[in-house]
Amino acid sequence: MGKAKVNMVIRFLKGMQIEKVSVLGAVEATEDNELIQKVIEDIELFYEAELEG
């Protein structure tokens, strides 16, 4: 996956976190947002070399 596509996926997931807070509220969205954050971190680690280049 190219750098642009990886960044697009990460931006989408971060937007999803914001949407969760908007719809569910901060407290209700916490667990979901923690899971989404783990996915973001996993993607960043997996594609680390591509993101740096």
DRENPA-3360 file (N, C-alpha, C; in nm, 2 decimals, always signed):
BEGIN
1 = MGKAKVNM = +0.09/-0.12/+0.00/+0.00/+0.00/+0.00/+0.09/+0.12/+0.00 ~ +0.06/+0.22/-0.08/+0.14/+0.34/-0.09/+0.12/+0.43/+0.03 ~ +0.22/+0.53/+0.04/+0.21/+0.62/+0.16/+0.08/+0.70/+0.16 ~ +0.04/+0.75/+0.04/-0.08/+0.83/+0.04/-0.20/+0.75/+0.08 ~ -0.21/+0.62/+0.05/-0.32/+0.54/+0.08/-0.32/+0.51/+0.24 ~ -0.20/+0.48/+0.29/-0.19/+0.46/+0.43/-0.23/+0.58/+0.51 ~ -0.19/+0.70/+0.47/-0.23/+0.82/+0.53/-0.38/+0.85/+0.52 ~ -0.44/+0.81/+0.41/-0.58/+0.83/+0.39/-0.66/+0.74/+0.49;
9 = VIRFLKGM = -0.61/+0.62/+0.50/-0.68/+0.52/+0.60/-0.67/+0.58/+0.74 ~ -0.55/+0.62/+0.78/-0.53/+0.68/+0.91/-0.62/+0.80/+0.94 ~ -0.63/+0.89/+0.84/-0.71/+1.01/+0.85/-0.86/+0.96/+0.86 ~ -0.90/+0.86/+0.79/-1.04/+0.81/+0.80/-1.07/+0.76/+0.94 ~ -0.97/+0.68/+0.99/-0.99/+0.63/+1.13/-1.00/+0.73/+1.23 ~ -0.91/+0.84/+1.22/-0.92/+0.95/+1.32/-1.05/+1.02/+1.31 ~ -1.10/+1.04/+1.18/-1.23/+1.10/+1.17/-1.34/+1.02/+1.23 ~ -1.32/+0.89/+1.22/-1.42/+0.79/+1.28/-1.42/+0.81/+1.43;
17 = QIEKVSVL = -1.31/+0.83/+1.49/-1.30/+0.86/+1.64/-1.38/+0.98/+1.67 ~ -1.36/+1.09/+1.60/-1.43/+1.21/+1.62/-1.58/+1.19/+1.61 ~ -1.62/+1.12/+1.51/-1.76/+1.09/+1.48/-1.82/+1.01/+1.60 ~ -1.75/+0.92/+1.65/-1.79/+0.84/+1.76/-1.82/+0.93/+1.88 ~ -1.73/+1.02/+1.91/-1.76/+1.11/+2.02/-1.88/+1.20/+2.00 ~ -1.89/+1.24/+1.87/-2.01/+1.33/+1.84/-2.14/+1.26/+1.85 ~ -2.14/+1.13/+1.81/-2.27/+1.05/+1.82/-2.29/+0.99/+1.95 ~ -2.19/+0.93/+2.01/-2.21/+0.86/+2.14/-2.18/+0.94/+2.26;
25 = GAVEATED = -2.10/+1.04/+2.25/-2.05/+1.11/+2.36/-1.92/+1.06/+2.40 ~ -1.84/+1.14/+2.48/-1.70/+1.11/+2.51/-1.69/+0.98/+2.59 ~ -1.78/+0.96/+2.69/-1.77/+0.85/+2.78/-1.80/+0.72/+2.70 ~ -1.91/+0.72/+2.63/-1.96/+0.60/+2.55/-1.86/+0.56/+2.44 ~ -1.79/+0.66/+2.39/-1.70/+0.64/+2.27/-1.56/+0.59/+2.32 ~ -1.53/+0.60/+2.45/-1.40/+0.57/+2.49/-1.35/+0.43/+2.45 ~ -1.43/+0.33/+2.48/-1.38/+0.19/+2.45/-1.36/+0.17/+2.30 ~ -1.45/+0.22/+2.22/-1.44/+0.21/+2.07/-1.32/+0.29/+2.02;
33 = NELIQKVI = -1.30/+0.41/+2.08/-1.19/+0.49/+2.03/-1.05/+0.43/+2.07 ~ -1.05/+0.36/+2.18/-0.92/+0.29/+2.22/-0.89/+0.18/+2.12 ~ -0.99/+0.11/+2.08/-0.97/+0.00/+1.98/-0.93/+0.06/+1.85 ~ -0.99/+0.17/+1.81/-0.95/+0.23/+1.68/-0.81/+0.28/+1.69 ~ -0.77/+0.34/+1.80/-0.64/+0.39/+1.82/-0.53/+0.27/+1.81 ~ -0.57/+0.16/+1.86/-0.48/+0.04/+1.85/-0.46/+0.00/+1.70 ~ -0.57/+0.01/+1.63/-0.56/-0.02/+1.48/-0.47/+0.08/+1.41 ~ -0.49/+0.21/+1.45/-0.40/+0.31/+1.39/-0.26/+0.29/+1.42;
41 = EDIELFYE = -0.23/+0.26/+1.54/-0.09/+0.23/+1.58/-0.03/+0.10/+1.51 ~ -0.12/+0.00/+1.50/-0.07/-0.12/+1.42/-0.04/-0.09/+1.28 ~ -0.12/-0.01/+1.22/-0.10/+0.03/+1.08/+0.03/+0.11/+1.07 ~ +0.05/+0.21/+1.16/+0.17/+0.29/+1.16/+0.30/+0.20/+1.18 ~ +0.29/+0.10/+1.26/+0.40/+0.01/+1.28/+0.43/-0.07/+1.16 ~ +0.32/-0.13/+1.11/+0.33/-0.22/+0.99/+0.39/-0.15/+0.87 ~ +0.35/-0.02/+0.85/+0.39/+0.05/+0.73/+0.49/+0.16/+0.76 ~ +0.56/+0.14/+0.87/+0.66/+0.24/+0.92/+0.76/+0.28/+0.81;
49 = AELEG = +0.82/+0.19/+0.74/+0.92/+0.22/+0.64/+0.86/+0.30/+0.53 ~ +0.74/+0.27/+0.49/+0.67/+0.34/+0.38/+0.64/+0.49/+0.42 ~ +0.60/+0.50/+0.55/+0.56/+0.63/+0.60/+0.68/+0.72/+0.61 ~ +0.80/+0.67/+0.64/+0.92/+0.75/+0.66/+0.97/+0.79/+0.52 ~ +0.95/+0.71/+0.42/+1.01/+0.74/+0.29/+0.95/+0.84/+0.21;
% end
